[in-house]
Amino acid sequence: MEAAPGVPSALPYVAWASATFAEIPADQWEDVYASMQALKAHVQEYPGCQKLEAFVDLGGGGVVRVHCYTVWDTPEQLEAFLERGYTFDRMLKGVSNIAAEPTRVMEKVF
């Protein structure tokens, strides 16, 4: 398996991943959390998706900080998801009009 042209890689043992971070006001957390559960089930049905995971931290100032990761078999599948899929960022905008930080593309080495 090769990385996309021009993309450096830590091959041979990697998976391709996205990382998206956001801060959710505490008063919106319940609605966002319910939507995240549906998002997880939906995204994990995409071809090549290994998993969607979310980690939270109860930040100061009444926010919940969320780190959302997806892991993919190939860089092409990740790219297609980010271009056309129902991403965490798109879900947040639709559910609560919250903008996430720009998504990072990463390689999962273990």
C-alpha positions in Angstrom: 0.0 0.0 0.0 1.4 3.4 -0.9 0.7 6.9 0.3 -1.0 9.4 -2.0 1.5 11.0 -4.4 3.6 13.6 -2.8 2.5 12.6 0.7 5.4 11.5 3.0 4.7 8.3 4.9 5.9 6.3 7.8 5.2 3.0 5.9 5.2 0.0 6.1 2.9 -0.2 9.1 0.5 2.7 9.1 -3.2 3.5 8.8 -4.4 6.9 7.8 -6.3 9.1 10.2 -8.1 12.4 10.8 -8.1 14.4 14.0 -10.7 17.1 14.6 -10.9 19.1 17.8 -13.8 21.3 19.1 -15.0 23.0 22.2 -18.7 22.4 23.0 -20.5 24.7 25.4 -21.8 22.6 28.3 -25.4 23.6 27.6 -25.2 22.1 24.1 -23.3 18.9 25.1 -26.3 16.6 25.5 -27.5 17.3 21.9 -24.0 17.1 20.5 -23.3 13.8 22.3 -26.5 12.2 21.0 -25.5 13.2 17.5 -22.0 11.9 17.9 -23.4 8.4 18.7 -25.3 8.4 15.5 -22.3 9.8 13.6 -20.1 7.0 14.9 -22.5 4.3 13.6 -22.8 6.1 10.3 -19.1 6.7 9.6 -18.0 3.2 10.6 -20.2 1.9 7.7 -18.0 3.8 5.1 -15.7 1.5 3.1 -12.2 1.4 4.7 -13.2 3.0 8.0 -11.5 1.1 10.8 -13.0 3.2 13.6 -14.2 6.5 14.9 -13.2 7.4 18.4 -13.9 10.4 20.5 -12.1 11.6 23.7 -13.5 14.4 25.9 -12.1 16.7 28.6 -14.2 18.8 30.8 -12.5 22.1 30.2 -12.7 25.2 32.2 -15.3 27.9 31.5 -18.2 25.5 30.9 -17.0 23.7 27.8 -16.4 20.1 26.8 -13.3 19.7 24.7 -13.7 16.9 22.2 -11.0 15.1 20.2 -12.5 13.1 17.4 -10.4 10.6 15.4 -11.2 8.5 12.3 -8.9 5.7 11.1 -8.8 4.4 7.5 -7.3 1.6 5.5 -6.0 3.9 2.7 -5.2 7.6 2.2 -7.7 7.6 -0.7 -10.5 6.5 1.5 -9.6 9.2 4.1 -9.4 11.8 1.4 -12.9 10.8 0.0 -14.4 11.0 3.5 -12.9 14.4 4.2 -14.1 15.8 0.8 -17.6 14.2 0.7 -18.4 12.3 3.9 -20.4 13.3 7.0 -17.5 14.4 9.2 -17.5 15.5 12.8 -17.0 19.1 11.7 -20.0 18.9 9.4 -22.1 17.3 12.1 -21.2 20.0 14.6 -22.1 22.8 12.2 -25.5 21.1 11.4 -26.4 20.2 15.0 -25.2 23.2 17.0 -23.6 25.7 14.6 -20.2 25.1 16.2 -17.1 25.4 14.1 -14.3 22.8 14.9 -10.6 23.5 14.5 -9.2 22.6 11.1 -9.0 18.8 10.7 -5.5 17.3 10.8 -4.6 14.4 8.5 -2.3 12.0 10.3 -0.7 8.5 10.1 -1.5 6.0 12.9 1.7 4.0 13.4 0.5 1.8 16.3 
